[in-house]
Amino acid sequence: MKILTWNLERLQKKRNETILKIIESHHADILILTETSSKINPGKSYQSIETETLEGDYDGIAYKLGENRTTIWTKYPIKRQMETFDKHTTVCAQLETESWQLTVYGTIIGVFGGKGDRFISDFEKQIKDFEKLEGNICIAGDFNIMLSGFAYPSHQARNQLNDIIQKLDLNCPTSKLENNVGHILLSNNFINNRKMELSIWNQDKKLSDHIGICLSIE
């Protein structure tokens, strides 16, 4: 299984084709894309579930036609959509994989970054969402929290995330990537001591201001 996440930093026409080619090259089974758009479509082998399309100046941001904050693309059947606290930012679906059901929660924590009241509010409400998830879970997207290196946005936010990882018995294979705010969290029961390998790209931040991450689980 391959799980990919990438914040695309709101699309520009000149980047779309390059971004799509990179995404397609990883042949991921599950994609969690943030700050994305209906113009990024990996093809007919995927189903999708996404947050509400953004219009006009929602949240004071001049969104372009077709933009949305989070989309889950999957090659696995979507059994049902789960309710989240914010239909414009977070999305959750229960998938049927080869051997397990997996609940995937796609997110941006703090749409204006890791500072300010909006981040604190988003994080508090999403923690409540996380605690409601049942069975094997995957939480992925733009957390706006670094778990290694500089403690962005704060040691408190880092500690809060580490606490929820421990409380929900999750594994964070992206935790040792320095200066990285995008993460993939998975239930330890789902991983079950299987081999995991990360691949990353866009380290120069030319295509977006986030690196892309793909997790392979054997």
N, C-alpha and C positions, 0 to 999 in steps of 0.2 A: 504494500500500500504506500502511496505517496500523497502527502498533504502539503499544499503550497499556500503561502500567504504573502501578500505584497500590498503596500499602500502606494497607489499610483499617482498620488498628488494631483488629482483632478486633471483630466486629460487635455492634451493639446494635439491638434490634428497631425502635426508632423511627427509625433511620438507613437501614435496608436499602432501603426503597423509593426514597428520594432518591438514594442511591448508585447503585442500578441504573439509574435514569433518566439520570443523568449519564453512566454508562458506555455505555449504549445510544445516547445522543445523538451519540457520536463515530463510530459505525459502523466501529470498528476491525476489521481483519482478524485481528490477533493481540493477545490480552490476556494480560499477566502480572500476576496479582493476588497480593498477599502479605498475610499475617495475615487470611485470608479464610475462607469457609465454604461449605458446600453450598447455603446459602440464597441465595447470590449466583449466579444462573444467567442468562446473557445471552440464552438462547433456543435454539431448535432449529437455527438456522443454524450453530451452533458445535459442534465436538467439544472434548473436554477431556482433559487428563492432569494428575494432581495428586499431591502428596506424600501420605503416609499420613495418614489421619484421626487426630487427637489425642484421647486419652482420659484421663479422670481428672486426675491431677496430673503429667502427663508433664513432665519438666524442672522440676518444682516449680511449674508453672503450672496453675491450675484452669480447664482448657479446657471449653467448653460443647459440647453435642452437635453434631457436624457440622463442627467447626472443623478447618482444616488450614493449613499455613504458606504453601504456594505452589501456584497453579494456572495452567496455560497453557490458555487457550481459543483456538481457531483455526477460521477458516472454510476453511482449507486441509486437505487430507488429511494425516493423521498416518501416516507410513510405518513408523516404529518408535520405540520408547522406548529411550533410552540410559541406561546405568547411571551413577549419581552416588554420591558418597561417603556421603551421608546421605539416606535415603529419606523422612525426616521434614521436611526443610528445602529440599532442592534437587530439581529435576525437569528432565529434558531430553528433547526429542523432535526427530526429523528430519521436517520438513514439505516437502511438494511444492507450491511456489508456481507461478504462471503460467509462469515462465521458469527458475527455479532451485530447487535443493534448499537448504533453510535449516535449520540445526541451532539450535534455540532452547533456551537454558539459563535457567531461572527460579530465582531465588535470594533468600534473605535471608543476608547475611553478618553473623553475630553476632546471635543471637536475643534477646540482652539488651542490644543496642546496640553501640556501637563501642569500648567499654572492656573491659578485663579479658582473662583467659586464654581465655575462650570465643571472643571475637572473633578473637584471634590464631590460635587453632587452626582455626576455621572458615575464615579467610582463607587460611591456608597450604594447607589441604586442597582448597579450591575452586580455588586457582591451579593445583594439580596436575590437577584436573578440566578446567579451561579449556585447559590445554596438550595435553590428549588430543583435544580437539574438532577435527574435520576439515572441510574445505570452507568454505562460507560460514556464518558463525556470527552469532548474536544472543545476547548475554548481558544480561539485564534483571532488574530487581527492586529490592530494598532493599539497597544496598551498605553503608549506615551509614558512608559516606565522602563528605566534601564535596570537590569538585575545584576550587571557586572560593570566594573569601572566606575565612572562618575555616577553618583547617586541622583540621577535626574528622575523626577522633578524634586525629590526629597528622600531622605532616609525613611521618613514615615510612610511614604507611598510604597517604597520598596519593601518595607517590613510588612505592610498590610497585604501586599500581593503574595509575599512568601508565606504569610500566615494562612491565606485562603488556599494556597497550593497544598500546604500541609494538612489543613482541615479536611479538604475534599479528596485527599490521597491522590494527588496529581503529580505528574512528572513534567518538568519543563526543560526539554532538550536544548532550548535556545538560551538558557539562562547564562551561559558562559560567553556569549557573543557580546563583546564590549561595544559601548556606544550604540546600542541597538534597542529600539522600543517595540519592535514587532515580535510577537511570541506565539508559540504553539504549546498549549497545555493538554495533556492526555492522561486519562485514568491509568494508574499503575496496573490495575487489573486487565485493562485492554492491551497494554504493552506486553505484560507477562514475560519479562526478561528477553524479549526479542531484540535483535540487533537494530540499532537506529543510526542513521547517517544523515548529516546535514549538507546541503549545497547552498551557496549564497552567490548573489550577483548584484550588480549595480553598486559596488563599493565606492565608486567615484561619485555617486549620487547625480549622475547626469540625466538619467531618465525620470527620476523622482527623488525626493529628499529622504527616501527610505531604501534600505537594502531589501532585496527579495530573498525569501527563504523557502526551501523545499526539504521536507523531512521524509526520508525513505525508511520504512519499517519492514523488516524481513521476518 
